[in-house]
Structures are given as C-alpha cells and as structure tokens.
C-alpha cells in the first residue's frame, strides 16, 4: 500500500550497547530485499554514496524489518562494517522490495542515543514506538 507522501511512515531505531537496531515499517506481506544507509547531511555529492548495505534477509527478524546496522547479521550479503568514527549523525535509511519499490526514513542518531526507551521500543521523530506501532502506520490490510 503506498504511503502518504505528506506523512511518510516513520522508521524507528534504538541503541543497545554499541549496536544500532532499526525498525523499518513493513506489512506482513511486504518482502524486504535490500537496505541501504547514506549520510543524510552529505552536501558534497548530488547523490551521496551508500555507506552500508545488506540484502537477502535470512532471519525472521530481518524479514520483519529489524536491521542491525553495520553488522550484516541476518542477511545473505552485506557491506563491510563502517568504522565507528565514520558513522554520521543523521542517517538516511531506505529499503527496496523485489519490485524495486520501497520506503526511506531519516534517523537522528544523537536523538536515538539519548532516548529513554522501554524494552521493545524504538525512537522515532514523534517519540517512542513499539515495532507493532511502527508497522501499524501502514494500515496493513485496511480496506480504506
């Protein structure tokens, strides 16, 4: 189901130790093919280079849109980990499905790292949300 361009669905993220977990909004019928991360603040390039990518989800968690950045865990193929010093403050994260369609979202890692979250919550630009709340933005299966 296409999202409202004026109100795109929010991606969520949380920091667990040295790990950044991202929750991509997906319906149960959506198929994740590839995720990419670029530096949202890169003004030097018309098309900023991809900092990290992963494709071919292999676990239930990655197929449900939970991605452990920089590790490639849960994917068949992935880029090498990014050096911690090279991680930008604002990430532009996107995914594509087998048709080439997908969604994207910007994550402010400073805000994510400072967020106080309960177990199972992710930080979004509208505050803490559970994975189910992030997916519910898509109105999966709604006939309206």
MOQUI-V387952 format. One record per residue. N is the residue number from 1. RES is the residue in three letters. SS is DSSP state (hx for helix, st for strand, lp for the rest). Layout:
n: <N:N>
res: <RES:RES>
ss: <SS:SS>
This chain:
n: <1:2:3:4:5:6:7:8:9:10:11:12:13:14:15:16:17:18:19:20:21:22:23:24:25:26:27:28:29:30:31:32:33:34:35:36:37:38:39:40:41:42:43:44:45:46:47:48:49:50:51:52:53:54:55:56:57:58:59:60:61:62:63:64:65:66:67:68:69:70:71:72:73:74:75:76:77:78:79:80:81:82:83:84:85:86:87:88:89:90:91:92:93:94:95:96:97:98:99:100:101:102:103:104:105:106:107:108:109:110:111:112:113:114:115:116:117:118:119:120:121:122:123:124:125:126:127:128:129:130:131:132:133:134:135:136:137:138:139:140:141:142:143:144>
res: <UNK:UNK:UNK:UNK:UNK:UNK:UNK:UNK:UNK:UNK:UNK:UNK:UNK:UNK:UNK:UNK:UNK:UNK:UNK:UNK:UNK:UNK:UNK:UNK:UNK:UNK:UNK:UNK:UNK:UNK:UNK:UNK:UNK:UNK:UNK:UNK:UNK:UNK:UNK:UNK:UNK:UNK:UNK:UNK:UNK:UNK:UNK:UNK:UNK:UNK:UNK:UNK:UNK:UNK:UNK:UNK:UNK:UNK:UNK:UNK:UNK:UNK:UNK:UNK:UNK:UNK:UNK:UNK:UNK:UNK:UNK:UNK:UNK:UNK:UNK:UNK:UNK:UNK:UNK:UNK:UNK:UNK:UNK:UNK:UNK:UNK:UNK:UNK:UNK:UNK:UNK:UNK:UNK:UNK:UNK:UNK:UNK:UNK:UNK:UNK:UNK:UNK:UNK:UNK:UNK:UNK:UNK:UNK:UNK:UNK:UNK:UNK:UNK:UNK:UNK:UNK:UNK:UNK:UNK:UNK:UNK:UNK:UNK:UNK:UNK:UNK:UNK:UNK:UNK:UNK:UNK:UNK:UNK:UNK:UNK:UNK:UNK:UNK:UNK:UNK:UNK:UNK:UNK:UNK>
ss: <lp:lp:lp:lp:lp:lp:lp:lp:lp:lp:lp:st:st:st:st:st:lp:lp:st:st:st:st:st:lp:lp:lp:lp:lp:lp:lp:lp:lp:lp:st:st:st:st:st:st:lp:lp:lp:lp:lp:lp:lp:lp:lp:lp:st:st:st:st:st:st:st:st:lp:lp:hx:hx:hx:hx:lp:lp:st:st:st:lp:lp:lp:lp:lp:lp:st:st:st:st:lp:lp:lp:lp:lp:hx:hx:hx:lp:lp:lp:st:st:st:st:st:st:st:lp:lp:lp:lp:lp:st:st:st:st:st:st:st:hx:hx:hx:hx:hx:hx:lp:lp:lp:lp:lp:lp:st:st:st:st:lp:lp:st:st:st:st:hx:hx:hx:hx:hx:hx:lp:lp:lp:lp:lp:lp:lp:lp>
